[in-house]
Amino acid sequence: MSVFNSSPEVEIRERRVHSVISYEGTAKDLNEKSKARSVAFVERSYNQCSNCAEGCTHTQLHIRNTAVICHAPIGCDGGQVMRYHLAVRSSTAARGREPFETHTLSTNISEDDTIFGAAEKLRGAISEADRRYSPEAIFITTSCASGIIGEDIESVADEMQEELGYPIVPIYCEGFKSQIWSTGFDAALHGILRKLVKPPKKRQEDLVNVINFEGSDTFTTLLSRMNLRGNYVVPLLSLQELETVSEARCSVSICETLSMYFAAVLEEQYGVPEIKAPSPFGLDWTDSWLRALGKATNREELAEKVIKEERAKYAGEIEDLRQKLEGKTVYVFSGDSFAHNLANVAKDLGMVVIGGSTLHHDLITDNPDSVNSLHALVESVGDVPNFTVCNQQPYIVIKLLKRLKPDFLICRHNGLAPLGAKLGIPSLFEADANYSIGYEGVVKMGRRFYEAWQSRKILENVVKYSEIPYTDWWLNEENPFYFVEEAAAV
């Protein structure tokens, strides 16, 4: 069956790749059960917090000379616009690219609109975006409100595209459709593939798509050693650069959670192969990534040369850091594949990964031949005990941390590091997903671990004056997944 079809909406992850949001066991057990697709999708009878696919969608739509229209009540996106604007400015600076302004409007769907419809508001917003910004393309993101009332976004987009003469791209990312927020990445990338990416006119043999978030430019260092150019996809590109991603020699990524759909479609539709190796986090994974990249680009000898030189360059400091961190325990709390990446780096520093929580888990990948990062982690690190899937529920993770008492917590998302700090656990916040790639990335993470260990005295005061906002009943309840079992019983 084809990965891509031209229908307006991409299938949600629960159905397409059998994603789950709850699991408790070990990494090896989850890997084996995933292969058999025997992990059931189980909900909880109580959720403390959540996130929204629409927010994930917006991270992929920061494209130069375009505008985004949120067909939603104002509250859906009002708090995110400034954060995204600042992220774009900092990331363009970090990559040495010309900064640009993001343009976002909201149709501000009201209570009356949910009864009488808001199609005219959407037409008006598109016209206003055209008048204000003269964009080269406009994206329309849907919301729970527009989805529930059945707004015909597609017809409005087609009409306005014909009138204005440039692409109007609907992105179907209603939050209620999927409990896997990463479906929002797929929704954005599906719209881009459907409306913007063009068939290749030629193959650019030295161009590599790096499917990515915003962040610092760390891939260029490795790719340039291989006489290759990196094309960071999708955020921060121009429309012209985005149209020609089909001309790249191959695609790589920071994690399969973000990239799997886009990479699979580029391979299927345009013959741009996805590199079938774990992302370059940790020594062994960087070795295998470079070798796979060398094979795909006919640079095998050069890959071996780079591996040998880079290994030698950082060997001394890595060994020094290992001696300082050997045997220290770490708990990883991050998105699906990226948690596996971080755990693999910690292993190379001599640390013991005693547990982890991923925000969801995909039982399969869009391309059956794609790398299985969980399987790669088990092969590299060994079985990880206390391995859970938990969609960012602090009330669960706080109990896991209290029980395991790791020396370190490392996490990827906003608001999670304080969970460790309140328990006196030195915590690393991996905000920049590119920061720790490659051989140098192992060194940089090791330095941060050691600095955090040196400053742990500060956390004693944090613990003294911090309150954990849960009842004694919950803190004394032995089962962190109590509400999962309660929901299953009902």
N, C-alpha and C positions, 0 to 999 in steps of 0.2 A: 504494500500500500504506500502511496506517495506521502511524504512528510508534509508537503505544501499543497494547498488548494486555494483557488482564487476567491473563495467565499469571504464575506466581509469579516467574519470573526474566527479567531483561532480557538481550537478546542481547549477547554480548561485542563489544568494539569491533573486534577483528580481522575479524569477519564483518559487523558492522552498518555501520561507517563505514570499513572497510578500512584500519585503522591500521597503521603500521609503526614499528619501533624502530631502524632502521639506514638511513642514507643519507649519501652524501658527494658534494658538488657545489656548486651555487649556488642561491640562493633562487628565481631566475627559472626555472631548470631544474626544481627540485622542484615549483614551482607548475604548470608546463605538464604535467609527468608526472602530477601528481595529478589534473588535469582528465581525463587520458586513463586514469587508474587503472593506470598502467604501472609503478608502484613496487612491487616484490615485497616480501613480508614475508620478511626474511632474519635468521637467528639468528647467533650467534657461537659459535665452538668454546670460548671462554673468557669468563666474566663475572666481574668482580671483586666486584660487589655488586649488590643489587637492592632492590626495595621490594615492598609488598604492597597489593593492592586493599582488603584489610580495613582498613588504616590510613586510606586515603582515605575509605572508608565512614564511619568514626568521626568524621571532621571535620564531617560533615553531620548528626550525630545529637545535637548539644548543644541540646536543646529543653527548655524549662522544664517541670518537674513530670512528667518521664518517667524511665525507667530503661532501661539497655542491658544485655543479657545476652550475653556472648561465649560461644558454644557451641564451646569451644576448649580446648586445653591452656593452662595459666596463662601460659606464656611468650609466647603470641601477643599479649597485651595488657598484661601486667603493667608494662612499662616506659613505656607510653604514657598510662596513666590520670592520673598526676600532671601530665604535660605538658599534657594537654587541660584538666585542672582549672584550671591556672594561665592557660591561654589564654582560657578562658571568663571568668575573673575580670578579667583585664586588658582584654578586649574589651568587657565590659559597662560597665566604668568609662569606657573611651574613648568609648563611645556614650551615656553618661549614663543608662544603664538600671540597674535594680535587679539586683544580683548574685544568682546562684543556685548551688546545689550540683549538680554532676554525679553521677549514681549509676550505677556500673558494677559488675557481678558477672561472674564466670567460672564456668562449669560444671566447669572443671579436668578435662577429659577425660584419662583415664589409659590406660595400655597395655591393661589389662583391658577398659576401655570400648570400645576399638577392636575387640575381639573379641565382646563380649556386648551392645554397644549402650549408649547414654547417654541414652535418651529420658526415663527416670525422673529422672535428674539434672537434665535440662532442666525437667521439671515442678516439681521441688523448687526450682530456682533462681527460676522464675517466682513460685511461692508465697512464697518468701523475699523477693523484691523487693517484692511486694505488701504483705507484713507490715511490712517495714522502712520503706518510702518512701510508701506509698499513692499510687502514680503515677496519672496520667491515661491513660498509654499505656506499653507496654513494647516495645522493639525487641529482636529476637534476631538477632545477626550470626553467620553461619556461618564455618567455618574449613576449612583443608585436611583436618584430621582428621575433622570431622563430615561433610564432603563425600565423602571417600574411602570411609567406611563406609556411606554412603547413609542417614543419619539422616532420618527423616520429620518435618522441622521443621514443615511446613505443618499436619499433623494435630494435633500437640501444640499449636500456636498457636491453631488453631480451637477445640479442646476447652477450653483455658484461657481464651480470650476469652469463650466462652459461660458459663463458670463465674464469671469475675470481673466481666464486664459492661462492659469497656472494651477498646480496640483492643490486640491483640498482633500486632506487625508483623514478619514474617520478612524478613530482608535477606540475599540470597544472594551472598556476596562471597568465596567460597573463592579463596585466592591462586593455586592451580594452574590455574584456569580460563583466565586471561588474563595475558599479559605486558604488557598496557597497564594500569598502575595506575589510570588514570582510569576504568576500568570500575567501580571501587569507588564513585565518585561516582554513576554511573548506577544502580548497584544500590540505593544508599540512596534516591535520589530516586524510583526506580521503586516501591519499597516505600511511600514516603510518598504518591505519587500514587495507588497502588492502594488504600491502606487509610485515608488520613487526609484528603486534600483533598476538599472537598465542592463540588457544583455551586453556582454563584453565585445568591444570592437577589436581589442588586441589583448594579449596576455602580458602583463608587466612582470617579468620573471624575477625581479628583485623586490617585489612589493609583498608585504605580509600584513594581512588584517589582524589587528590586535583587539579582540572584542572585549570591551572594557567599560568601566565607569569613568567619571572624572578622576583625576589624581595626578601624581607626579610622573615625569617621563623617566622611567627606569628601564623600560624594554629597549630603548634605542641603544644603550650601552652594549647589551648582548647582541642585538641584531646587527649593529654596525660591525662588530667583530666577525660576523659571518658575511659581510658585504651585502646586507639586506636592509631595506627601508621598512619601518613600521608605519602602519596606517591605523591610528587609534579609532575604533568604531564603537559606538555611534556618536556619543556626545562630543561636541565642539567641532565637528566637521562642517565644511561648507556643503551646500546642496550638490555642487559639482563633484566633490570628493565622494559623497555618499552614493551618487549615481553609478560610480565606477568601482565600487567594492567588488563587483563581479570579475574584475580584471586582475585581481591579486593572484599570486602564485599559490598561496595557501592561507589558512586562518589558524590563529592561536588565541588563547584566552587566559584570563585570570582564574576562572572557575566555570564549571559546566552549568551551574545553576543559572547564570546569566546567559551563557553563550549557546547552549545545546541546540535550541531551535534555529537560531540564525545561522549557525555554522552548518547544521544539517541541510538546511534549504539551499545555502550557497553551494554546497557540495552536490546536492541532487540536481538543482536547476541549472547551475552554471559551471560545474566541474572544478570548483575551488575546494581542494581537499582540506579537511580538518585534520590538524596534527593529532594523531592518536597516541598521546602520552600525557601523563599528569602535568598540570601547570608547574612552572619552574620555581617551586618553593621547596627549599632544602637541597642538599648536595646531590643525593641520588636522583631525585626527580629532575633537577636541572640538567644533570648528565643525560638522562634518557630523553628529555625534551630537546636538547641540542642535537642529539643523535637522530631523533625523528625528524627534526627540522632540516638537518643536513641531508638526510635521505630524500626528503620531499623536494629539496632545491638543488640536488646534485652537488652538495658541499660536504660530503662525508669526511674527507681528510681535514678540511678546515674546522669542522666541528670537533674532531679529536684534538686538534691543536689548541682550540679555544678552551676546551675542558682541561687539558693539561696545564695550560698557563694560568687559568683562573683558579684552579685548585691550589697550585703552588703559591699564588699571590696571597691567598687568604688563609692558608693552612696554619700558619703560626698563631694568628690572633684567634682563630676558631679553637685551636687546642687550648690556648690560655683561657678562653671563655668556658670551655668544657670543664676545666679544672675548678673553676669558680662555681659552676652551676650543676656539676655532676650530682645526680640523685635527687635534685629538687623536683617536687611534684607540681604538675600544672593541670588546670581544668580549662577546657576550650569551650567558648559559648559564641556561636556565630551562625551564619547562613550555611546551607547544606555543604556544598563542596569546599567552600572557603574554610570551614572548620577543619576539614581534612588537611588542607594546605598548611594551616597554622600549626596543627599537631605535628606534621612532618618536620617543620623547621625546629620545633622544640626538641624533637628526638635527636636531631643532629647536634644539639647543644648539650647532649648528655642528660637531658631531663626526662622524667618519667610521666607520661600522659596517663593520669589515673581516671580520667573521665571526660565527658563532653556532652554538650547539648547542641543539636542543630535545630534551626527554626522550622524546617520541614525535611522530608526525605523523598526523593524520586526513586521509585523502585526500578525503573528502566530509564533509558535515554532515547531521544528522538531518533538518533542514528544507532542501530544495534551494534555497530563496530566502534562506537565512541568509547573513550576510556571510562572505566568505573573507578572514580576516585576513592570510594570507600574500600573497594577491593584492594586498590593500590596502597591505601593506608594500612590495612591489615597485613599486607605482605611486607611493608616497610617497617612498621612500628611493632607489629604483633597485635594480639587481641587487646582492645581497649575496654577495660571493665567499666561499669557505671556509665554506659553510653545510652543517651536518651534523645528522643525527638520531642521538642517542646516549643510551641510557637510563641516564644518571648513572654512566658508567664513568670514574672518575678517571684510569685508566691511559691512556685515549684522549685525554681533554681536556688532560692535562698536556703531551702531545706537540704538540697543536694550539697551545697557548699558547706553548710554547718556539719553535715554528716561526714564529708570526706576531708575537710580541713586541708585543702591544697596549699602549697607554698605560694602559688601564683594563679591568677585568673587572667586569661587573655580573651578579649571579645572584640567584635567588629562594629556593633551598632550603638547608636546614641543611647545613653541612659543605663547601659548594662554594667559598666565598670564600677559605678557606686555600690552595686550589690556586694562586690568583693571588699571595697574599702570599708563599708559599714561593719564587716566581720573581721577587719584587720588583715585582709589578704591583699598583698601588692597586686595591682591590676594594670594590665596594658590595654590601651584602647587603640585598635588597629584601624583608625579612621581612613587612612589612605590605603586602598586595597593593593596598590602597586609597590608599596614601600619596601616590602621584605622579599621581593623576588630575587632569584639568582644567588650566586655565591656571596656577593656583598650583602644581600638581604639577610643571610644567616648571621653575619657579623653584626649588622645593625640591630637585629632583634636581640641578639645576645647582649649587646651593650645596654639595651633598654631593660632587659631582665635584671642585669646586674645593678644598674642604677636604682631600679625599683626595690631591689633587695636591700641596698644600702640605706634607703630612705624609709624603711618599714617602721622605724620608731615613730614617725609622724602619725601612722595609722593607729597607734595606741590611744592618742587623744581623740581621733575620729571615732573610735569605738566607744570611748567614755561618754561622748556627747551625742551619739546617734541613737535613735530609736528605730527598731524594726517594727513596722506598722501591722503586725499580725497578732492574733489572739494567742494566748497560751495553749488553747486547744490545738490550733493548727501547728504551732511550733513543736508541740509534743507528739503530734500525730506521726506515727512511724512511716506511713506510706505517702510519698510525695504525689503519687498518681491516684489518690483517693477519689477525686472527682471524675476521673476516667472510669474507674470501676463502678462508681455510682451511676454514671450515665449508661454504662453497659448493662447494669442490673435492671434499669428502668426499661 
